[in-house]
Amino acid sequence: MCLAIPSRIVEREDLRAVVDVYGARREINLMLMPEEVGVGDYVLVHAGFAIQKVERDAARDALKVISSIIEEVSREDRNAAETQPVARSPRGRDAC
């Protein structure tokens, strides 16, 4: 299953662009885009190709929802790690 995260175009040259998602940048190809896009636009990327333009408000709303999901999963992971028993060897010493 793929999850398309809106990616903001930060650089553009011909059919190549650089997008930013949560500070991570990657180069993508624009040849499959049915409409013109530029710096500041949001696109959905699949396999390195921009495939659809996303309206700014919709992209920002989606990014907020995704951020809240990431925060919740991180919180659950921290809570689970804090409640895990410490592994001990049969002699009562911490396992190596």
Contacts in CASP RR format, 6 or more apart in sequence:
PFRMAT RR
TARGET T0000
AUTHOR 0000-0000-0000
METHOD contacts of the structure
MODEL  1
MCLAIPSRIVEREDLRAVVDVYGARREINLMLMPEEVGVGDYVLVHAGFA
IQKVERDAARDALKVISSIIEEVSREDRNAAETQPVARSPRGRDAC
2 46 0 8 1.000
4 44 0 8 1.000
4 45 0 8 1.000
4 46 0 8 1.000
5 21 0 8 1.000
5 44 0 8 1.000
5 45 0 8 1.000
5 62 0 8 1.000
5 63 0 8 1.000
5 66 0 8 1.000
6 21 0 8 1.000
6 42 0 8 1.000
6 43 0 8 1.000
6 44 0 8 1.000
6 54 0 8 1.000
6 58 0 8 1.000
6 59 0 8 1.000
6 60 0 8 1.000
6 62 0 8 1.000
6 63 0 8 1.000
7 19 0 8 1.000
7 20 0 8 1.000
7 21 0 8 1.000
7 28 0 8 1.000
7 42 0 8 1.000
7 43 0 8 1.000
7 44 0 8 1.000
7 45 0 8 1.000
7 50 0 8 1.000
8 19 0 8 1.000
8 20 0 8 1.000
8 21 0 8 1.000
8 40 0 8 1.000
8 41 0 8 1.000
8 42 0 8 1.000
8 59 0 8 1.000
9 17 0 8 1.000
9 18 0 8 1.000
9 19 0 8 1.000
9 37 0 8 1.000
9 38 0 8 1.000
9 39 0 8 1.000
9 40 0 8 1.000
9 41 0 8 1.000
9 42 0 8 1.000
9 43 0 8 1.000
10 18 0 8 1.000
10 19 0 8 1.000
10 20 0 8 1.000
10 25 0 8 1.000
10 39 0 8 1.000
10 40 0 8 1.000
11 17 0 8 1.000
11 18 0 8 1.000
11 39 0 8 1.000
12 18 0 8 1.000
12 30 0 8 1.000
12 37 0 8 1.000
12 38 0 8 1.000
12 39 0 8 1.000
15 29 0 8 1.000
15 30 0 8 1.000
15 31 0 8 1.000
16 27 0 8 1.000
16 28 0 8 1.000
16 29 0 8 1.000
16 30 0 8 1.000
17 27 0 8 1.000
17 28 0 8 1.000
17 30 0 8 1.000
17 37 0 8 1.000
17 38 0 8 1.000
17 43 0 8 1.000
17 50 0 8 1.000
18 25 0 8 1.000
18 26 0 8 1.000
18 27 0 8 1.000
18 28 0 8 1.000
19 25 0 8 1.000
19 26 0 8 1.000
19 28 0 8 1.000
19 43 0 8 1.000
19 45 0 8 1.000
19 50 0 8 1.000
22 63 0 8 1.000
22 67 0 8 1.000
26 48 0 8 1.000
28 43 0 8 1.000
28 45 0 8 1.000
28 48 0 8 1.000
28 49 0 8 1.000
28 50 0 8 1.000
29 48 0 8 1.000
29 49 0 8 1.000
29 50 0 8 1.000
30 37 0 8 1.000
30 49 0 8 1.000
30 50 0 8 1.000
31 49 0 8 1.000
32 49 0 8 1.000
32 50 0 8 1.000
32 51 0 8 1.000
33 43 0 8 1.000
33 50 0 8 1.000
33 51 0 8 1.000
33 52 0 8 1.000
33 53 0 8 1.000
35 53 0 8 1.000
37 43 0 8 1.000
37 50 0 8 1.000
37 53 0 8 1.000
41 53 0 8 1.000
41 56 0 8 1.000
42 53 0 8 1.000
42 54 0 8 1.000
42 55 0 8 1.000
42 56 0 8 1.000
42 59 0 8 1.000
43 50 0 8 1.000
43 51 0 8 1.000
43 52 0 8 1.000
43 53 0 8 1.000
43 54 0 8 1.000
44 50 0 8 1.000
44 51 0 8 1.000
44 52 0 8 1.000
44 54 0 8 1.000
45 51 0 8 1.000
54 62 0 8 1.000
86 94 0 8 1.000
87 94 0 8 1.000
87 95 0 8 1.000
88 94 0 8 1.000
88 95 0 8 1.000
89 95 0 8 1.000
89 96 0 8 1.000
END
